[in-house]
Amino acid sequence: MSASNGQERHYKTIIIGSGPAGYTAAIYAARAEMKPLVIAGPEPGGQLMITTDVENYPGYPKAVTGPQMMEDFRLQAERFGTEIKYDTVTKVDLEAQPKRLWLEDETEYTADTVIISTGASAKWLGLPSEKEFQYRGVSACAVCDGYFFKEKPVAVVGAGDTAAEEALYLAKLCPVVHLIVRRDEMRASKIMQKRVLNNPHIQVHWNTETEEILGGEDGNVGAVRVVNNQTGEKQEFPVKGFFVAIGHKPNTDIFKGQLDMDATGYLITQPDSTRTRIEGVFASGDAQDHVYRQAVTAAGTGCMAALDAERWLAAREDEEAEVAAG
Ligand code: NDP
């Protein structure tokens, strides 16, 4: 074990999560000789593992698949000595010094600093057909995948700001965007609603729920069958893309009661930093950012978290040296 101070399972920095934020934090921490441990979590690689081509991440002019990009991130983190453990943190005590973390089998790890990069998970409707067409037209990210449906009809499910944003984004590319809304009103902010309702490419279907996503001749999404929950009337819309935008859930349950979070569970960090309310604990990526939620912004905050952790450790070492010198 390459524990950083020779003590069993103790590290200077433990990074929880292995999406763009976690691996970027690892690259920076490893290059700063912090010998980080990444605990990869239940979905190693994060949300990009369920994305097809990534065309908007700088540095990949010919696009790259989500899984390939995450493999590149991992290799780059390992190149500088990051240790990766494919396991899940189930419990933490972040107030303790050193901080304590437990895995599924209750093995305990300790760390001087912890970087949280546990990401968020898109909520899904729970239809079997949604899984069946996951890489074949079903998506939870219009900015990531919308371009593949240029000039084609698509549907978006949801009625919050995310659904409104996704529909408006897609309306720039697609001739028809069916917005499937389960009530007779939208939850999105008034200004977003206005934009949606005034957009000639967006057709809003009120009181409507998705019954099934149907395959086309090419084996990809070909149509969606919906039902009006007031009249029972069913309809089928031909679509090539089906975007689920019913919200994201940050993966922060294990930090409840220890770290500050907003009503939805997004971790709150201090302005212009990744510091949480607990000294030595930093948060990055989609667990902390509900506004941008892009791979590149997650990577950016992962970098910030490693720099913040490095500076925090250096300041603490200075303090300890001063105390030792009397
Ligand atoms: P929200 O929780 O605000 O909205 C989720 C929407 O999905 C609701 O309209 C809900 O319907 C609908 N929904 C939930 N489950 C289902 C289901 N099973 N079937 C059909 N529809 C369903 O999530 P968002 O991701 O939209 O937003 C999260 C937060 O982020 C909000 O605070 C939002 O304001 C913010 N945000 C801000 C943005 C900005 O400022 N630019 C952009 C994006 C998000 P119902 O209304 O009936 O409950």
Residues whose N, C-alpha, C, O or C-beta is under 5 A from the ligand:
A	BS01	NDP	L125 G158 A159 G160 D161 T162 A163 R182 R183 R187 A245 I246 G247 H248 H290
